[in-house]
Amino acid sequence: MKATKPWTAGLVLITSLWIAIPLAAQDDSPSLQAVLSRYAGATRNEPTVDRELAQRLFRRGNTYSNLERYDQAIEEFRESIAADPNFAEAYRNLANTYYFLERYREAKPLFARYIALTLEEEPNTAIRAAISTLGELERQDGNFEESIALDLRSIQLDPDNDSQIHIMGNTYNNQGDTEKAILIYQAGVQAQPDNAFFYRTLGRFLEQEGRLSEALAQYQIAAELEPESDFYANLVQNLSARLQR
C-alpha cells in the first residue's frame, strides 16, 4: 500500500480536473487529415489506368532496389504510380528510397500520399513508420504546424515508445514552442498514465509557461505515483509554497 503524503488529500479532485486539460489542448491542434491536405497531391482522387501494369512495375522496382540500382528503382516506382495513382505501396517504397538516399524534400510528399491513402486502414508497421518518419522530417525542417499532428498520431500508434516522446517534446521546447511540447507530454501521460517522469516533465513545461496551478497538479500526480521519491515531493512542496505567497 502506498504511503500517504499530507498534500494528497485533494489529489482525486485535482486528477479529475486534470483529465480535461490534455483533451481540450489537443483539440486546438490541426487534424492529421487537415495537415495531409497541405501536401500537393496527397489527397487527390485519380482513376487507375492499369492496375496489373502497376503491379509489374512495382515488382521490378523492388528488384532494382534489392540490387541497389536505386535510379532504376525510382523510375519503376514512378511509372507504377503513373499506372495506378492510388497504389499506396508504390508511394511508400518510392518514399523510402528517397529517404534512404537522403532526398528528404522528395520523400515528404510521397509519405504524405501514402498516409492519406491508408488513413482508413488498420495501422500496421509500415503505416506507423511512415507517420513517424514524416513527423520527424517536418520537425527537422522546423515545420511544426505539420509535424505536431503527425507526432500526436505517432504517440497514439506507438504508446510505449518513451524515447520518441522525449525527442518530440524536447525538440519543440528547445525551438521555443513550449505549447507544442506540452501537447506532446499531455499525449504522453495519456499513453502511459503510470509514467511519473512524464507528469514531472509536463509540469515543468507548464511551470515554464506560468501555468503554475496546472503544473502543481502534474507534480502531485508524479509524487502520488512514486511516493518514495523525495524529488517529486520537493517539486510539490516548492511550487505549493510559491503559490501561497
ROBALUM-545415 format. One line per 5 residues: number of its first residue (from 0); their letters; for each residue x negated, y negated, z of N, C-alpha, C. Coordinates in steps of 0.001 Angstrom, whole numbers. Example, Ala and Ser with C-alpha at 12.3 -4.5 7.8 and 13.67 -1.06 7.14 Angstrom:
2
0) as) -13190:5690:7800:-12300:4500:7800:-13200:3300:7800 | -12850:2250:7080:-13670:1060:7140:-12900:-30:7870
This chain:
245
0) mkatk) -843:1204:0:0:0:0:-871:-1243:0 | -520:-2220:-861:-1336:-3418:-965:-1207:-4303:258 | -2338:-4925:613:-2313:-5882:1724:-1527:-7113:1311 | -937:-7768:2288:-131:-8951:2013:-864:-10204:2452 | -970:-11160:1541:-1579:-12442:1858:-486:-13413:2316
5) pwtag) -828:-14405:3132:184:-15346:3605:903:-16075:2477 | 169:-16313:1372:765:-17128:310:1626:-16312:-651 | 1795:-14980:-414:2543:-14151:-1361:4032:-14104:-1081 | 4488:-14788:-56:5902:-14697:308:6814:-15114:-837 | 6401:-16149:-1566:7251:-16613:-2661:6837:-16098:-4009
10) lvlit) 6037:-15021:-4031:5489:-14563:-5304:6560:-14040:-6244 | 7560:-13345:-5707:8601:-12809:-6580:9287:-13928:-7344 | 9608:-15011:-6650:10250:-16143:-7296:9324:-16766:-8321 | 8054:-16929:-7960:7090:-17537:-8882:6941:-16678:-10119 | 6846:-15347:-9932:6701:-14454:-11065:7904:-14546:-11985
15) slwia) 9094:-14639:-11416:10295:-14750:-12230:10280:-16016:-13063 | 9815:-17104:-12445:9723:-18351:-13187:8694:-18253:-14293 | 7589:-17543:-14026:6510:-17441:-14992:6922:-16707:-16249 | 7813:-15710:-16112:8151:-14871:-17256:8637:-15700:-18429 | 9328:-16800:-18157:9851:-17612:-19250:8789:-18455:-19928
20) iplaa) 7659:-18649:-19262:6653:-19566:-19800:6087:-19101:-21126 | 5529:-17850:-21214:4947:-17459:-22468:5945:-17343:-23597 | 7170:-16907:-23283:8164:-16771:-24328:8501:-18121:-24928 | 8698:-19124:-24091:9014:-20451:-24598:7849:-21027:-25377 | 6641:-20832:-24874:5471:-21393:-25540:5263:-20756:-26895
25) qddsp) 5423:-19422:-26976:5187:-18756:-28235:6249:-19081:-29268 | 7450:-19472:-28858:8466:-19880:-29812:8024:-21084:-30625 | 7079:-21880:-30101:6611:-23065:-30806:5561:-22732:-31859 | 5020:-21526:-31851:4002:-21150:-32820:4670:-20715:-34117 | 3986:-20905:-35266:4604:-20539:-36544:4786:-19037:-36660
30) slqav) 5848:-18619:-37347:6081:-17195:-37538:5091:-16647:-38550 | 4884:-15339:-38498:3978:-14702:-39448:4478:-14893:-40872 | 5776:-14764:-41080:6345:-14946:-42417:6092:-16364:-42924 | 6252:-17357:-42052:6021:-18749:-42457:4562:-18976:-42825 | 3661:-18364:-42079:2236:-18515:-42370:1894:-17861:-43707
35) lsrya) 2420:-16672:-43956:2110:-15976:-45206:2588:-16765:-46415 | 3672:-17511:-46253:4201:-18294:-47381:3262:-19420:-47792 | 2264:-19736:-46957:1302:-20782:-47291:228:-20301:-48263 | 110:-18984:-48416:-884:-18430:-49337:-255:-18297:-50722 | -922:-18828:-51718:-385:-18796:-53083:-127:-17359:-53523
40) gatrn) 1110:-17084:-53885:1459:-15780:-54422:1712:-14703:-53400 | 1510:-14995:-52114:1624:-13932:-51113:3037:-13371:-51026 | 4028:-14223:-51178:5412:-13779:-51004:6195:-13765:-52320 | 5480:-13754:-53449:6168:-13748:-54738:6854:-12408:-54989 | 7782:-12416:-55917:8515:-11204:-56278:8433:-11042:-57784
45) eptvd) 7614:-10089:-58241:7412:-9884:-59670:7748:-8446:-60043 | 8254:-8240:-61256:8610:-6877:-61670:7376:-6028:-61964 | 7514:-4734:-61741:6440:-3794:-62072:6411:-3565:-63571 | 5209:-3606:-64148:5046:-3382:-65582:4911:-1891:-65874 | 3963:-1240:-65176:3708:178:-65423:3119:785:-64156
50) relaq) 3969:1396:-63342:3546:1959:-62064:2518:3080:-62248 | 2737:3922:-63231:1818:5034:-63461:440:4534:-63866 | 399:3539:-64748:-878:2953:-65142:-1568:2321:-63938 | -806:1635:-63103:-1372:1002:-61911:-2039:2036:-61012 | -1403:3201:-60871:-1965:4254:-60040:-3275:4783:-60634
55) rlfrr) -3322:4953:-61935:-4547:5437:-62573:-5682:4435:-62402 | -5393:3174:-62626:-6409:2135:-62474:-6894:2043:-61029 | -5951:2205:-60106:-6289:2178:-58681:-7258:3300:-58326 | -6975:4509:-58822:-7867:5638:-58544:-9249:5407:-59155 | -9290:4838:-60345:-10585:4526:-60963:-11333:3489:-60142
60) gntys) -10603:2515:-59628:-11235:1513:-58767:-11858:2144:-57536 | -11144:3089:-56938:-11686:3781:-55762:-12933:4580:-56117 | -12931:5180:-57291:-14113:5939:-57722:-15317:5025:-57872 | -15122:3894:-58549:-16223:2944:-58707:-16696:2420:-57349 | -15756:2185:-56446:-16127:1694:-55120:-16977:2713:-54383
65) nlery) -16595:3988:-54477:-17371:5040:-53825:-18780:5149:-54412 | -18912:4782:-55684:-20217:4797:-56351:-20983:3492:-56130 | -20375:2570:-55346:-20957:1263:-55055:-21114:412:-56313 | -20270:656:-57287:-20230:-163:-58515:-19080:-1157:-58327 | -19331:-2137:-57493:-18269:-2984:-56975:-17656:-3908:-58025
70) dqaie) -18457:-4398:-58965:-17887:-5254:-60005:-16858:-4500:-60829 | -17164:-3239:-61141:-16209:-2441:-61895:-14996:-2082:-61047 | -15230:-1822:-59773:-14103:-1536:-58878:-13160:-2726:-58812 | -13732:-3914:-58697:-12907:-5127:-58645:-12060:-5263:-59901 | -12669:-5009:-61049:-11934:-5132:-62315:-10774:-4138:-62380
75) efres) -11022:-2906:-61929:-9960:-1891:-61963:-8831:-2246:-61002 | -9175:-2705:-59808:-8141:-3094:-58846:-7322:-4277:-59374 | -7990:-5221:-60008:-7280:-6377:-60558:-6321:-5947:-61665 | -6767:-5036:-62516:-5899:-4554:-63589:-4745:-3716:-63018 | -5020:-2993:-61946:-3960:-2237:-61288:-2876:-3174:-60770
80) iaadp) -3291:-4282:-60185:-2334:-5272:-59673:-1554:-5906:-60820 | -2227:-6138:-61956:-1529:-6701:-63116:-445:-5743:-63608 | -709:-4441:-63519:270:-3457:-63963:1417:-3310:-62966 | 1111:-3520:-61698:2145:-3438:-60656:1869:-4506:-59601 | 2459:-5687:-59759:2210:-6788:-58811:2704:-6527:-57394
85) nfaea) 3370:-5390:-57177:3863:-5057:-55839:3147:-3836:-55248 | 1994:-3503:-55800:1231:-2327:-55370:348:-2730:-54193 | 861:-2512:-52986:201:-3021:-51779:-1217:-2482:-51617 | -1408:-1187:-51862:-2725:-588:-51633:-3796:-1177:-52532 | -3420:-1586:-53742:-4400:-2200:-54636:-4865:-3548:-54081
90) yrnla) -3941:-4326:-53529:-4321:-5589:-52887:-5248:-5324:-51697 | -4905:-4300:-50905:-5712:-4002:-49731:-7135:-3618:-50131 | -7277:-2725:-51101:-8610:-2272:-51478:-9416:-3367:-52156 | -8745:-4212:-52941:-9453:-5338:-53543:-9886:-6327:-52467 | -9016:-6591:-51518:-9369:-7490:-50406:-10537:-6932:-49609
95) ntyyf) -10492:-5630:-49324:-11575:-5008:-48558:-12897:-5057:-49318 | -12822:-4933:-50636:-14044:-5014:-51447:-14642:-6407:-51374 | -13814:-7419:-51546:-14302:-8798:-51423:-14849:-9056:-50027 | -14164:-8529:-49013:-14626:-8720:-47636:-15999:-8090:-47439 | -16160:-6868:-47947:-17449:-6179:-47829:-18557:-6988:-48512
100) leryr) -18226:-7615:-49635:-19202:-8418:-50378:-19340:-9830:-49816 | -18643:-10111:-48703:-18650:-11412:-48041:-18101:-12529:-48936 | -17193:-12162:-49798:-16497:-13131:-50652:-15149:-13432:-49977 | -15245:-14080:-48841:-14097:-14223:-47956:-12991:-15093:-48543 | -13368:-16116:-49276:-12350:-17004:-49850:-11427:-16231:-50792
105) eakpl) -12021:-15289:-51530:-11218:-14480:-52448:-10447:-13393:-51711 | -10977:-12937:-50600:-10319:-11865:-49851:-9052:-12337:-49149 | -9046:-13569:-48647:-7939:-14019:-47782:-6561:-13943:-48437 | -6367:-14497:-49649:-5007:-14405:-50222:-4586:-12979:-50540 | -5551:-12100:-50783:-5221:-10703:-51059:-4774:-9988:-49791
110) faryi) -5455:-10253:-48681:-4983:-9719:-47403:-3573:-10238:-47111 | -3341:-11520:-47384:-2023:-12098:-47120:-948:-11426:-47963 | -1267:-11163:-49230:-301:-10500:-50109:-2:-9075:-49614 | -1054:-8370:-49206:-871:-7014:-48683:6:-7027:-47434 | -247:-7956:-46535:546:-8050:-45306:2001:-8357:-45639
115) altle) 2210:-9301:-46570:3571:-9672:-46949:4330:-8479:-47535 | 3637:-7663:-48324:4284:-6516:-48949:4607:-5407:-47944 | 3940:-5405:-46804:4128:-4323:-45824:4801:-4795:-44543 | 5362:-6003:-44552:5956:-6561:-43334:7068:-5684:-42774 | 7817:-5022:-43633:8958:-4231:-43184:8570:-2797:-42839
120) eepnt) 7306:-2438:-43024:6869:-1079:-42762:6430:-919:-41312 | 6421:315:-40845:5869:616:-39532:4366:358:-39581 | 3846:-502:-38720:2426:-850:-38804:1526:375:-38605 | 612:574:-39547:-377:1633:-39424:-1756:1008:-39254 | -2780:1838:-39275:-4130:1329:-39054:-4525:295:-40096
125) airaa) -4182:539:-41351:-4555:-384:-42420:-3865:-1733:-42260 | -2593:-1719:-41907:-1853:-2970:-41727:-2407:-3742:-40533 | -2655:-3033:-39434:-3216:-3699:-38260:-4574:-4321:-38584 | -5388:-3594:-39332:-6719:-4106:-39684:-6617:-5333:-40572 | -5679:-5338:-41509:-5526:-6473:-42419:-5107:-7727:-41663
130) istlg) -4154:-7588:-40753:-3692:-8736:-39972:-4816:-9268:-39096 | -5520:-8363:-38432:-6633:-8774:-37573:-7744:-9450:-38367 | -8081:-8889:-39529:-9169:-9437:-40342:-8813:-10808:-40892 | -7581:-10964:-41377:-7182:-12269:-41906:-7162:-13313:-40802 | -6690:-12938:-39615:-6735:-13865:-38486:-8150:-14275:-38147
135) elerq) -9053:-13305:-38159:-10465:-13589:-37873:-11058:-14550:-38899 | -10778:-14318:-40175:-11321:-15180:-41230:-10794:-16603:-41109 | -9506:-16740:-40811:-8941:-18082:-40694:-9467:-18786:-39447 | -9671:-18039:-38373:-10277:-18636:-37181:-11683:-19121:-37472 | -12442:-18329:-38182:-13810:-18717:-38517:-13834:-19972:-39389
140) dgnfe) -12821:-20142:-40211:-12732:-21324:-41066:-12089:-22519:-40364 | -11663:-22331:-39113:-11026:-23418:-38372:-9594:-23673:-38790 | -8979:-22732:-39500:-7589:-22881:-39932:-6665:-22302:-38863 | -6546:-23003:-37763:-5883:-22458:-36586:-4377:-22341:-36751 | -3771:-23162:-37598:-2329:-23043:-37809:-2004:-21733:-38519
145) esial) -2917:-21243:-39343:-2736:-19950:-39978:-3110:-18808:-39034 | -4222:-18971:-38328:-4754:-17855:-37555:-3912:-17511:-36328 | -3252:-18483:-35709:-2592:-18214:-34433:-1466:-17184:-34579 | -662:-17300:-35617:423:-16328:-35803:-132:-14943:-36082 | -1212:-14873:-36853:-1854:-13594:-37140:-2447:-12989:-35871
150) dlrsi) -3073:-13831:-35065:-3689:-13347:-33826:-2638:-12840:-32842 | -1551:-13565:-32708:-495:-13126:-31794:94:-11787:-32237 | 244:-11635:-33538:745:-10359:-34053:-272:-9249:-33815 | -1560:-9550:-33954:-2604:-8552:-33710:-2566:-8052:-32275 | -2301:-8955:-31351:-2216:-8553:-29948:-1028:-7618:-29737
155) qldpd) 87:-7923:-30355:1253:-7045:-30248:960:-5657:-30801 | 198:-5593:-31900:-63:-4322:-32564:-1194:-3530:-31911 | -2055:-4207:-31161:-3186:-3540:-30505:-3310:-4081:-29090 | -2321:-3791:-28236:-2237:-4441:-26920:-3348:-4074:-25953 | -4040:-2969:-26192:-5086:-2542:-25257:-6466:-3083:-25606
160) ndsqi) -6546:-3888:-26641:-7838:-4394:-27109:-8207:-5668:-26345 | -8876:-5491:-25200:-9271:-6635:-24377:-10180:-7595:-25128 | -11139:-7036:-25851:-12185:-7877:-26447:-11622:-8842:-27469 | -10639:-8411:-28277:-10109:-9320:-29280:-9374:-10486:-28613 | -8716:-10226:-27486:-8021:-11307:-26784:-9020:-12324:-26257
165) himgn) -10110:-11851:-25676:-11138:-12777:-25175:-11760:-13579:-26316 | -12068:-12915:-27425:-12675:-13615:-28570:-11736:-14671:-29111 | -10482:-14308:-29316:-9497:-15256:-29840:-9342:-16453:-28903 | -9061:-16164:-27634:-8800:-17239:-26679:-9987:-18160:-26507 | -11173:-17591:-26383:-12360:-18421:-26184:-12705:-19223:-27424
170) tynnq) -12446:-18663:-28604:-12690:-19423:-29836:-11819:-20665:-29878 | -10538:-20496:-29626:-9638:-21656:-29638:-10052:-22684:-28586 | -10333:-22216:-27395:-10696:-23149:-26322:-11999:-23868:-26627 | -12991:-23142:-27132:-14284:-23760:-27434:-14188:-24777:-28566 | -13183:-24614:-29417:-12967:-25566:-30508:-12008:-26684:-30113
175) gdtek) -11664:-26760:-28834:-10848:-27854:-28341:-9351:-27667:-28489 | -8912:-26471:-28855:-7469:-26208:-28993:-7027:-25287:-27864 | -7013:-25846:-26654:-6694:-25042:-25478:-5247:-24561:-25482 | -4353:-25302:-26121:-2958:-24857:-26175:-2845:-23511:-26875 | -3624:-23314:-27922:-3577:-22019:-28599:-4275:-20946:-27774
180) ailiy) -5300:-21324:-27039:-5921:-20369:-26120:-4909:-19910:-25077 | -4088:-20826:-24615:-3034:-20475:-23651:-2047:-19497:-24280 | -1658:-19738:-25537:-757:-18817:-26226:-1351:-17414:-26290 | -2647:-17341:-26572:-3306:-16041:-26681:-3257:-15297:-25350 | -3575:-15985:-24265:-3585:-15296:-22971:-2184:-15045:-22429
185) qagvq) -1229:-15853:-22830:153:-15531:-22488:566:-14230:-23169 | 173:-14073:-24433:426:-12804:-25122:-363:-11683:-24468 | -1570:-12012:-23994:-2406:-11010:-23344:-1792:-10456:-22076 | -1232:-11321:-21246:-645:-10825:-19997:657:-10083:-20256 | 1321:-10406:-21340:2489:-9608:-21701:2066:-8220:-22167
190) aqpdn) 952:-8164:-22903:458:-6883:-23400:-133:-6035:-22285 | -801:-6687:-21333:-1457:-5974:-20231:-1058:-6621:-18902 | 144:-6356:-18437:653:-7050:-17247:-84:-6729:-15954 | -966:-5745:-15966:-1733:-5412:-14764:-3172:-5921:-14834 | -3491:-6730:-15816:-4856:-7217:-16002:-5038:-8541:-15248
195) affyr) -5585:-8462:-14059:-5725:-9653:-13209:-6603:-10713:-13866 | -7638:-10283:-14576:-8550:-11250:-15183:-7863:-12070:-16258 | -6908:-11492:-16960:-6142:-12247:-17952:-5342:-13363:-17279 | -4694:-13039:-16146:-3938:-14065:-15420:-4869:-15160:-14938 | -6042:-14759:-14457:-7011:-15755:-13977:-7438:-16671:-15124
200) tlgrf) -7714:-16112:-16305:-8159:-16920:-17439:-7038:-17819:-17933 | -5833:-17290:-17987:-4683:-18113:-18350:-4533:-19259:-17362 | -4675:-18957:-16076:-4597:-20007:-15065:-5675:-21066:-15260 | -6881:-20631:-15618:-7980:-21582:-15818:-7681:-22541:-16956 | -7125:-22018:-18056:-6809:-22880:-19187:-5647:-23818:-18849
205) leqeg) -4657:-23318:-18113:-3557:-24179:-17689:-4062:-25273:-16758 | -4946:-24917:-15851:-5523:-25914:-14949:-6324:-26937:-15742 | -7051:-26484:-16713:-7832:-27365:-17580:-6945:-28392:-18276 | -5707:-28001:-18591:-4749:-28891:-19252:-3927:-29708:-18266 | -4219:-29585:-16972:-3491:-30339:-15957:-2161:-29743:-15577
210) rlsea) -1896:-28526:-15977:-629:-27853:-15656:-852:-27023:-14389 | -992:-27740:-13275:-1504:-27116:-12058:-533:-26126:-11426 | 745:-26446:-11407:1709:-25525:-10805:1774:-24211:-11577 | 1728:-24314:-12904:1722:-23108:-13730:436:-22319:-13510 | -678:-23038:-13396:-1955:-22371:-13147:-1930:-21620:-11821
215) laqyq) -1381:-22260:-10795:-1312:-21619:-9480:-515:-20322:-9548 | 589:-20331:-10295:1398:-19115:-10423:585:-17977:-11023 | -276:-18292:-12003:-1098:-17245:-12609:-2161:-16734:-11638 | -2782:-17643:-10896:-3771:-17224:-9902:-3130:-16344:-8833 | -1920:-16686:-8440:-1231:-15898:-7415:-937:-14481:-7906
220) iaael) -562:-14373:-9180:-309:-13033:-9721:-1601:-12230:-9751 | -2703:-12867:-10165:-4003:-12181:-10178:-4371:-11702:-8782 | -4170:-12561:-7796:-4509:-12199:-6421:-3614:-11092:-5898 | -2364:-11082:-6294:-1453:-10016:-5883:-1877:-8687:-6508 | -2340:-8736:-7753:-2767:-7511:-8419:-4046:-6947:-7808
225) epesd) -4915:-7841:-7336:-6175:-7399:-6726:-6352:-8085:-5372 | -5593:-7648:-4353:-5600:-8320:-3049:-6939:-8231:-2320 | -7797:-7308:-2735:-9102:-7179:-2094:-10110:-8191:-2635 | -9737:-8934:-3674:-10660:-9863:-4325:-10635:-11235:-3646 | -11743:-11631:-3051:-11855:-12976:-2486:-11874:-14029:-3579
230) fyanl) -12370:-13644:-4755:-12449:-14591:-5870:-11065:-15128:-6218 | -10100:-14239:-6407:-8752:-14677:-6764:-8077:-15388:-5592 | -8314:-14898:-4378:-7738:-15551:-3202:-8247:-16977:-3057 | -9512:-17178:-3348:-10092:-18525:-3259:-9524:-19458:-4317 | -9261:-18922:-5498:-8633:-19745:-6533:-7273:-20247:-6055
235) vqnls) -6516:-19365:-5466:-5193:-19733:-4950:-5313:-20780:-3849 | -6190:-20538:-2904:-6337:-21454:-1777:-6805:-22833:-2228 | -7776:-22861:-3128:-8333:-24148:-3579:-7316:-24954:-4367 | -6594:-24282:-5265:-5614:-25023:-6062:-4405:-25408:-5212 | -4017:-24556:-4276:-2917:-24918:-3360:-3267:-26171:-2576
240) arlqr) -4521:-26228:-2133:-4948:-27402:-1384:-4903:-28659:-2231 | -5294:-28556:-3485:-5244:-29721:-4388:-3813:-30189:-4587 | -2897:-29258:-4737:-1500:-29618:-4981:-846:-30247:-3751 | -1365:-29966:-2571:-790:-30501:-1331:-1348:-31864:-952 | -2336:-32332:-1686:-2930:-33627:-1318:-1994:-34770:-1702
